[in-house]
């Protein structure tokens, strides 16, 4: 984890609050601390790269808060129960459905995909949170939370306990449900008082047994998905805490329902939604899209991080690709764009190599200090990483400056961007594609033969050997110390 600087950089940190729809100065609930909760995945499948953008964003936010001098406490939850196949309280539990389709226990499904998710985070340079909260560990607290709010805010149906959204003020403000845009509307479900009412507790239907179910005052069953995040956020960070993050899709149903529960738990009943929403700020990253629209798992086949690696792209190229767009902007994925991000990463790594062994010393050079101030201003301006990237490139390319100071500057900047520039080697960026038909030993042997042919001025043989490597997906790079690289298809 990146250490916080001894003294915080001076630009005020301003972040976009989805709840108030404006930029606001970050003012922590607890002086000197930053408490952040991020909605984690439902671990019934691998995460696609669109999901992973949310964690690159949350990690960048956390790194920025540390850069600004705050003691960070970041929580990410693991949803291993309760999330239905529809956000409108319809369909099967995703975990139960995955377990049935794969012939495994829901617990085994959760353990496997949780491990895969954490592996992907590590490959993307996303740091571990202060704590992973696993939903099933908090079920007793969920029942206690629901009991506290049930009399004033909930009602029972045969299918379970439901939250009546008319009992809290300004429901749906985050999702703009009451505006002409109509965002956040939920389809009617039979038996509810209002279309937007949602399940707090889902009772197991008569004659059915779930793998994950518990006794409760409302019958044996399982908690609703929305209840989980309210309970885990309150348990680990207290209410209110500073920032709640998630993908923009959570802004429309999941987070408004969290806010309603938090309002009910705090017993406010008033109109000050921002004060009683649970978090002072709600922040959302936009979608990753391809030319067909938003990326999702609904089509069955989807891009995950391992797919990129199998094509020969280093995971940090995807991180850099995410940083090239502002987190509130849609980001279009293409193989060409990923290839360009990889090239950009290679150049940064090569530029940083020259100062890697230098002893870090304080930055006193006015030019470097100015770059750090501009970098600070960029990330303090609602995490403007596209500008921050250009500034770290400017710093990496700067000549005739003290190597130790330059190393310090790059370390400070990369502590926010998370590209591992001072330890990552260019060779490590050379990722073998899954479909490669030749191994590195054979490549090196062919290059040695080619070198002999060139020394003998047998250029025809040299060209033949180069073409053989090219046909095997290897790009020969004469005059480059690396010698060769995989030729990646866009």
C-alpha positions as CSV (number, residue, x, y, z in Angstrom):
1,X,0.0,0.0,0.0
2,X,1.3,3.5,-0.9
3,X,2.3,5.5,2.1
4,X,0.7,8.9,2.6
5,X,3.0,11.8,2.1
6,X,4.4,13.6,5.2
7,X,2.5,16.7,4.2
8,X,-0.6,16.7,2.0
9,X,-0.4,18.5,-1.4
10,X,-2.1,21.8,-1.4
11,X,-4.9,21.8,-4.0
12,X,-8.4,21.2,-2.5
13,X,-9.8,17.8,-3.4
14,X,-13.1,18.2,-5.3
15,X,-15.2,15.2,-6.2
16,X,-18.5,14.8,-8.1
17,X,-21.3,13.8,-5.7
18,X,-23.9,11.8,-7.7
19,X,-26.5,12.6,-5.0
20,X,-26.2,16.4,-5.3
21,X,-25.1,16.3,-8.9
22,X,-22.3,18.7,-8.4
23,X,-18.6,19.0,-7.6
24,X,-17.9,19.3,-3.8
25,X,-14.9,19.8,-1.6
26,X,-14.0,16.6,0.2
27,X,-14.6,17.2,3.9
28,X,-14.1,14.0,5.9
29,X,-16.5,13.0,8.5
30,X,-13.5,12.2,10.8
31,X,-10.6,14.6,10.5
32,X,-7.6,13.1,8.8
33,X,-9.5,10.0,7.8
34,X,-11.2,8.8,4.6
35,X,-13.7,6.0,4.9
36,X,-14.8,4.5,1.6
37,X,-17.2,1.6,0.8
38,X,-17.2,0.0,-2.6
39,X,-19.9,-2.3,-3.9
40,X,-18.1,-5.6,-4.6
41,X,-19.1,-8.3,-7.1
42,X,-21.6,-11.1,-6.9
43,X,-19.3,-14.1,-7.1
44,X,-21.3,-16.4,-9.3
45,X,-19.1,-16.1,-12.4
46,X,-15.9,-14.4,-13.6
47,X,-16.0,-10.6,-13.7
48,X,-16.0,-9.1,-17.2
49,X,-13.6,-6.2,-17.9
50,X,-16.5,-3.7,-17.6
51,X,-17.0,-4.8,-14.0
52,X,-13.3,-4.4,-13.4
53,X,-13.3,-0.7,-14.4
54,X,-15.2,0.0,-11.2
55,X,-12.4,-1.3,-9.1
56,X,-9.7,0.6,-11.0
57,X,-11.7,3.7,-10.4
58,X,-12.2,2.9,-6.6
59,X,-8.5,2.1,-6.3
60,X,-7.5,5.4,-8.0
61,X,-9.8,7.2,-5.6
62,X,-8.2,5.5,-2.6
63,X,-4.7,6.2,-3.9
64,X,-5.6,9.9,-4.4
65,X,-7.0,10.2,-0.9
66,X,-3.8,8.7,0.5
67,X,-1.8,11.1,-1.8
68,X,-3.7,13.9,-0.2
69,X,-2.6,12.8,3.2
70,X,-5.7,11.0,4.5
71,X,-5.6,7.8,6.4
72,X,-7.6,5.5,4.2
73,X,-10.0,2.8,5.4
74,X,-11.5,1.2,2.3
75,X,-14.0,-1.6,2.4
76,X,-15.1,-3.9,-0.5
77,X,-17.8,-6.4,0.0
78,X,-18.3,-9.8,-1.6
79,X,-21.9,-10.6,-2.4
80,X,-22.3,-14.4,-1.9
81,X,-26.0,-14.4,-1.3
82,X,-29.1,-12.4,-2.0
83,X,-28.5,-10.9,-5.5
84,X,-31.3,-12.0,-7.8
85,X,-31.1,-12.3,-11.5
86,X,-33.3,-9.1,-11.7
87,X,-32.7,-6.0,-9.8
88,X,-36.5,-5.7,-9.4
89,X,-36.7,-8.6,-6.9
90,X,-37.5,-11.1,-9.5
91,X,-35.8,-14.3,-10.7
92,X,-33.5,-16.8,-9.0
93,X,-30.7,-16.0,-6.6
94,X,-27.6,-15.8,-8.8
95,X,-25.5,-17.9,-6.4
96,X,-28.1,-20.7,-6.1
97,X,-28.6,-20.7,-9.9
98,X,-24.9,-21.0,-10.6
99,X,-24.5,-23.8,-8.0
100,X,-27.4,-25.7,-9.6
101,X,-26.0,-25.3,-13.1
102,X,-22.5,-26.3,-12.2
103,X,-23.4,-29.1,-9.8
104,X,-21.5,-27.5,-6.9
105,X,-22.4,-26.0,-3.6
106,X,-23.1,-22.3,-3.5
107,X,-20.2,-22.0,-1.0
108,X,-17.8,-23.6,-3.4
109,X,-19.0,-21.4,-6.2
110,X,-18.4,-18.3,-4.0
111,X,-15.0,-19.4,-2.9
112,X,-13.8,-20.1,-6.4
113,X,-15.0,-16.9,-8.1
114,X,-13.9,-14.8,-5.1
115,X,-10.4,-16.1,-5.5
116,X,-10.5,-15.4,-9.3
117,X,-11.8,-11.8,-8.7
118,X,-9.0,-11.1,-6.2
119,X,-6.4,-12.5,-8.6
120,X,-7.7,-10.1,-11.3
121,X,-7.5,-7.2,-9.0
122,X,-3.9,-7.9,-8.1
123,X,-3.0,-8.2,-11.8
124,X,-4.6,-4.8,-12.4
125,X,-2.6,-3.2,-9.6
126,X,-5.6,-2.7,-7.4
127,X,-4.6,-2.8,-3.8
128,X,-6.4,-4.9,-1.2
129,X,-8.9,-2.9,0.9
130,X,-8.6,-2.6,4.6
131,X,-11.2,-5.3,4.9
132,X,-13.1,-7.6,2.6
133,X,-16.7,-8.0,4.0
134,X,-18.4,-11.2,3.0
135,X,-22.2,-11.0,3.0
136,X,-22.9,-14.3,4.6
137,X,-20.7,-13.4,7.6
138,X,-23.1,-10.5,8.5
139,X,-26.5,-12.3,8.3
140,X,-27.3,-12.0,12.0
141,X,-26.5,-8.2,11.8
142,X,-28.8,-8.0,8.7
143,X,-31.7,-9.6,10.7
144,X,-31.1,-7.2,13.6
145,X,-31.0,-4.2,11.2
146,X,-34.2,-5.3,9.5
147,X,-35.9,-5.8,12.9
148,X,-35.0,-2.2,13.9
149,X,-36.7,-0.7,10.8
150,X,-39.5,-3.2,10.2
151,X,-42.4,-1.7,12.2
152,X,-42.1,1.8,10.7
153,X,-40.9,1.0,7.2
154,X,-41.7,-2.5,6.1
155,X,-44.6,-4.9,5.4
156,X,-44.9,-8.6,4.9
157,X,-46.0,-10.6,1.9
158,X,-46.0,-14.4,1.5
159,X,-42.7,-14.0,-0.3
160,X,-41.0,-12.1,2.5
161,X,-40.4,-8.7,4.1
162,X,-40.6,-5.6,1.8
163,X,-39.5,-2.0,2.3
164,X,-42.2,0.6,1.7
165,X,-40.4,3.4,-0.1
166,X,-43.2,5.9,0.7
167,X,-42.0,5.9,4.4
168,X,-38.8,7.8,3.7
169,X,-38.3,11.3,2.3
170,X,-37.1,12.0,-1.3
171,X,-36.9,8.3,-2.3
172,X,-35.0,7.8,-5.6
173,X,-33.2,11.2,-5.6
174,X,-29.9,9.6,-6.5
175,X,-31.5,7.8,-9.4
176,X,-33.6,10.8,-10.5
177,X,-36.6,8.5,-10.2
178,X,-38.9,11.5,-9.7
179,X,-37.6,13.4,-12.7
180,X,-38.9,13.5,-16.3
181,X,-35.9,11.3,-17.3
182,X,-37.6,8.5,-15.5
183,X,-34.4,6.9,-14.4
184,X,-34.5,4.2,-11.7
185,X,-38.1,3.0,-12.4
186,X,-38.7,-0.6,-11.5
187,X,-41.3,-2.8,-13.1
188,X,-44.4,-3.8,-11.1
189,X,-44.1,-6.9,-9.0
190,X,-47.3,-8.6,-7.8
191,X,-48.2,-7.9,-4.2
192,X,-46.1,-4.8,-3.6
193,X,-47.7,-1.6,-2.4
194,X,-45.5,0.5,-4.7
195,X,-43.6,-0.5,-7.8
196,X,-40.3,0.6,-6.2
197,X,-40.7,-1.3,-3.0
198,X,-38.0,-3.9,-2.5
199,X,-37.2,-7.1,-0.6
200,X,-35.5,-6.8,2.8
201,X,-35.9,-10.5,3.5
202,X,-36.9,-13.2,1.0
203,X,-38.7,-16.2,2.5
204,X,-38.0,-19.6,1.0
205,X,-41.1,-20.8,-0.8
206,X,-43.0,-23.7,0.7
207,X,-41.5,-27.1,-0.3
208,X,-38.3,-25.5,-1.5
209,X,-34.9,-25.7,0.1
210,X,-32.1,-23.3,-0.6
211,X,-28.4,-24.0,0.0
212,X,-28.1,-20.6,1.7
213,X,-30.9,-19.8,4.1
214,X,-31.4,-18.7,7.7
215,X,-34.2,-18.5,10.3
216,X,-35.6,-15.0,10.8
217,X,-38.8,-13.4,12.3
218,X,-40.2,-13.4,8.7
219,X,-39.6,-17.1,8.0
220,X,-36.6,-19.1,6.9
221,X,-34.9,-17.5,3.9
222,X,-32.2,-15.1,2.8
223,X,-31.5,-11.4,3.0
224,X,-32.2,-9.0,0.1
225,X,-29.3,-7.8,-1.9
226,X,-29.7,-4.1,-0.9
227,X,-29.8,-4.8,2.8
228,X,-26.3,-6.3,2.7
229,X,-24.4,-3.2,1.8
230,X,-26.3,-1.0,4.3
231,X,-25.4,-3.4,7.1
232,X,-21.7,-4.0,6.1
233,X,-21.1,-0.3,5.6
234,X,-22.6,0.6,9.0
235,X,-20.8,-2.2,10.7
236,X,-17.3,-1.4,9.4
237,X,-17.3,2.3,8.7
238,X,-20.2,3.7,10.8
239,X,-22.9,6.0,9.5
240,X,-22.3,8.4,8.0
241,X,-19.0,7.6,6.3
242,X,-17.3,9.6,3.6
243,X,-17.7,8.0,0.1
244,X,-19.7,5.1,-1.4
245,X,-18.6,4.0,-4.9
246,X,-20.0,1.7,-7.5
247,X,-20.8,1.4,-11.2
248,X,-23.3,3.8,-12.7
249,X,-25.8,0.9,-13.0
250,X,-26.0,0.8,-9.1
251,X,-27.1,4.5,-9.2
252,X,-30.5,3.6,-10.5
253,X,-31.8,0.9,-8.1
254,X,-29.3,-0.6,-5.7
255,X,-27.9,2.6,-4.2
256,X,-31.3,4.4,-3.9
257,X,-32.5,1.3,-1.9
258,X,-29.4,1.5,0.3
259,X,-30.1,5.1,1.0
260,X,-33.7,4.4,1.9
261,X,-32.6,1.7,4.4
262,X,-30.0,4.0,5.9
263,X,-32.5,6.8,6.3
264,X,-34.8,4.3,8.1
265,X,-32.1,2.9,10.3
266,X,-31.1,6.4,11.4
267,X,-34.7,7.3,12.1
268,X,-34.4,10.6,10.3
269,X,-37.6,10.7,8.3
270,X,-36.7,14.2,7.1
271,X,-35.8,15.8,3.8
272,X,-32.0,16.0,4.2
273,X,-31.2,13.0,2.1
274,X,-27.5,13.9,1.8
275,X,-27.0,14.0,5.5
276,X,-28.8,10.7,6.2
277,X,-28.0,8.7,3.0
278,X,-25.3,6.7,4.8
279,X,-22.4,8.3,2.8
280,X,-21.6,12.0,2.5
281,X,-20.7,11.4,-1.2
282,X,-21.9,8.8,-3.7
283,X,-19.5,8.4,-6.7
284,X,-20.1,6.3,-9.8
285,X,-18.0,5.3,-12.7
286,X,-19.5,5.1,-16.2
287,X,-19.9,2.1,-18.4
288,X,-17.3,0.4,-20.5
289,X,-18.8,0.0,-23.9
290,X,-18.0,-1.6,-27.2
291,X,-19.4,-0.7,-30.5
292,X,-22.5,-2.8,-29.7
293,X,-23.2,-0.9,-26.5
294,X,-22.7,-1.6,-22.8
295,X,-20.6,-4.7,-22.0
296,X,-22.3,-7.3,-19.9
297,X,-22.5,-11.0,-19.2
298,X,-26.1,-11.4,-20.6
299,X,-24.9,-12.6,-24.0
300,X,-23.1,-15.6,-22.3
301,X,-19.7,-14.9,-23.8
302,X,-17.9,-11.9,-22.4
303,X,-14.4,-10.4,-22.2
304,X,-12.6,-10.9,-18.9
305,X,-9.1,-10.0,-17.9
306,X,-7.7,-13.4,-18.8
307,X,-9.1,-13.0,-22.3
308,X,-6.9,-9.9,-22.7
309,X,-3.9,-11.8,-21.3
310,X,-4.5,-14.8,-23.6
311,X,-4.3,-12.3,-26.5
312,X,-0.9,-11.2,-25.2
313,X,-1.8,-7.9,-23.5
314,X,-0.4,-7.1,-20.0
315,X,-3.2,-6.4,-17.5
316,X,-1.7,-3.0,-16.7
317,X,-2.4,-2.0,-20.3
318,X,-6.1,-2.3,-19.4
319,X,-5.6,-0.2,-16.3
320,X,-3.9,2.5,-18.3
321,X,-6.7,2.3,-20.8
322,X,-9.2,3.0,-18.0
323,X,-7.1,5.9,-16.8
324,X,-7.1,7.5,-20.2
325,X,-10.8,8.3,-19.8
326,X,-12.3,10.3,-17.0
327,X,-14.2,7.9,-14.7
328,X,-17.5,9.6,-15.3
329,X,-17.2,9.2,-19.1
330,X,-18.1,6.2,-21.1
331,X,-15.0,4.3,-22.2
332,X,-15.1,2.4,-25.5
333,X,-13.2,-0.8,-25.6
334,X,-11.4,-1.9,-28.8
335,X,-8.4,-4.1,-29.4
336,X,-6.7,-1.2,-31.2
337,X,-7.2,1.1,-28.2
338,X,-5.8,-1.6,-25.9
339,X,-2.8,-2.0,-28.2
340,X,-2.2,1.8,-28.1
341,X,-2.4,1.7,-24.3
342,X,0.1,-1.1,-24.1
343,X,2.5,0.9,-26.4
344,X,2.0,4.0,-24.1
345,X,2.8,1.8,-21.0
346,X,5.9,0.4,-22.6
347,X,7.2,3.9,-23.3
348,X,6.6,5.0,-19.7
349,X,8.3,1.9,-18.4
350,X,11.4,2.5,-20.6
351,X,11.5,6.2,-19.6
352,X,11.4,5.3,-15.9
353,X,14.1,2.6,-16.1
354,X,16.9,5.2,-16.2
355,X,16.1,6.4,-12.6
356,X,15.0,3.1,-11.1
357,X,18.3,2.6,-9.2
358,X,18.7,6.2,-8.1
359,X,18.4,7.0,-4.5
360,X,15.2,8.9,-3.8
361,X,15.7,12.4,-2.5
362,X,13.3,15.2,-1.8
363,X,12.1,17.2,-4.8
364,X,13.6,20.7,-4.7
365,X,14.1,21.4,-8.5
366,X,11.5,24.0,-9.4
367,X,10.6,22.3,-12.7
368,X,9.9,19.0,-10.9
369,X,8.0,20.7,-8.1
370,X,5.9,22.5,-10.7
371,X,5.0,19.2,-12.4
372,X,4.0,17.7,-9.0
373,X,1.8,20.8,-8.3
374,X,0.1,20.4,-11.7
375,X,-0.3,16.7,-11.1
376,X,-1.9,17.4,-7.7
377,X,-4.2,19.9,-9.3
378,X,-5.3,17.3,-11.9
379,X,-6.1,14.5,-9.6
380,X,-7.7,16.9,-7.1
381,X,-10.0,18.0,-9.9
382,X,-12.4,15.0,-9.6
383,X,-9.7,12.5,-10.4
384,X,-8.7,13.9,-13.8
385,X,-6.4,11.0,-14.7
386,X,-6.2,11.8,-18.5
387,X,-4.3,15.0,-17.6
388,X,-2.4,13.2,-14.8
389,X,-1.1,10.7,-17.4
390,X,0.3,13.4,-19.6
391,X,2.1,14.9,-16.6
392,X,3.7,11.7,-15.6
393,X,4.9,11.3,-19.2
394,X,6.3,14.8,-19.1
395,X,8.1,14.0,-15.9
396,X,9.5,10.7,-17.2
397,X,10.8,12.4,-20.4
398,X,12.4,15.3,-18.6
399,X,16.2,15.6,-19.2
400,X,19.0,17.2,-17.2
401,X,17.4,16.8,-13.8
402,X,18.6,15.1,-10.7
403,X,17.9,11.4,-11.0
404,X,17.0,11.0,-7.3
405,X,14.5,13.8,-7.4
406,X,13.0,12.5,-10.6
407,X,12.7,9.0,-9.1
408,X,10.9,10.6,-6.1
409,X,8.5,12.5,-8.4
410,X,7.7,9.4,-10.5
411,X,7.1,7.4,-7.4
412,X,4.7,10.0,-6.0
413,X,2.8,10.2,-9.3
414,X,2.7,6.5,-9.9
415,X,1.5,6.0,-6.3
416,X,-1.8,7.5,-7.6
417,X,-1.9,6.0,-11.1
418,X,-0.8,2.5,-10.0
419,X,1.2,1.5,-13.1
420,X,4.1,0.0,-11.2
421,X,6.6,2.0,-13.3
422,X,9.6,1.7,-11.0
423,X,9.5,-2.1,-10.7
424,X,7.8,-3.3,-13.9
425,X,10.3,-4.3,-16.7
426,X,9.7,-3.9,-20.3
427,X,10.4,-7.7,-20.7
428,X,7.6,-8.4,-18.2
429,X,5.2,-6.5,-20.6
430,X,6.0,-9.2,-23.2
431,X,3.1,-11.5,-22.5
432,X,3.0,-14.8,-24.4
433,X,-0.3,-15.1,-26.3
434,X,-2.2,-18.3,-25.7
435,X,-2.3,-19.1,-29.4
436,X,1.5,-18.8,-29.9
437,X,3.0,-21.7,-31.8
438,X,6.6,-21.1,-30.8
439,X,8.4,-20.9,-27.4
440,X,11.0,-18.4,-26.2
441,X,13.9,-21.0,-26.5
442,X,13.1,-21.6,-30.2
443,X,12.8,-17.8,-30.8
444,X,16.2,-17.1,-29.2
445,X,17.8,-20.0,-31.2
446,X,16.4,-18.6,-34.4
447,X,17.6,-15.1,-33.6
448,X,21.1,-16.5,-32.9
449,X,21.1,-18.2,-36.3
450,X,19.9,-14.9,-37.9
451,X,22.7,-13.0,-36.1
452,X,25.2,-15.5,-37.6
453,X,23.7,-15.1,-41.1
454,X,23.9,-11.3,-40.8
455,X,27.5,-11.4,-39.6
456,X,28.2,-13.6,-42.7
457,X,26.4,-11.0,-44.8
458,X,23.9,-13.7,-45.9
459,X,21.0,-11.3,-45.9
460,X,18.7,-13.7,-47.8
461,X,19.0,-16.3,-45.0
462,X,18.6,-13.5,-42.5
463,X,15.4,-12.3,-44.2
464,X,14.1,-15.9,-44.4
465,X,14.6,-16.4,-40.6
466,X,12.9,-13.1,-39.9
467,X,9.9,-14.1,-42.0
468,X,9.7,-17.5,-40.2
469,X,9.5,-15.7,-36.9
470,X,7.0,-13.3,-38.3
471,X,4.8,-16.2,-39.5
472,X,5.0,-17.5,-35.9
473,X,3.7,-14.2,-34.5
474,X,7.1,-12.8,-33.5
475,X,8.2,-9.3,-34.4
476,X,12.0,-9.0,-34.7
477,X,13.3,-5.6,-33.5
478,X,16.8,-5.0,-34.8
479,X,18.8,-2.5,-32.7
480,X,16.4,-2.9,-29.7
481,X,17.9,-4.4,-26.6
482,X,14.8,-6.5,-26.1
483,X,15.4,-8.1,-29.5
484,X,11.9,-9.3,-30.2
485,X,8.3,-9.0,-29.1
486,X,5.0,-10.8,-29.8
487,X,3.0,-9.4,-32.7
488,X,-0.4,-8.8,-31.2
489,X,-3.5,-8.9,-33.4
490,X,-5.9,-6.0,-33.0
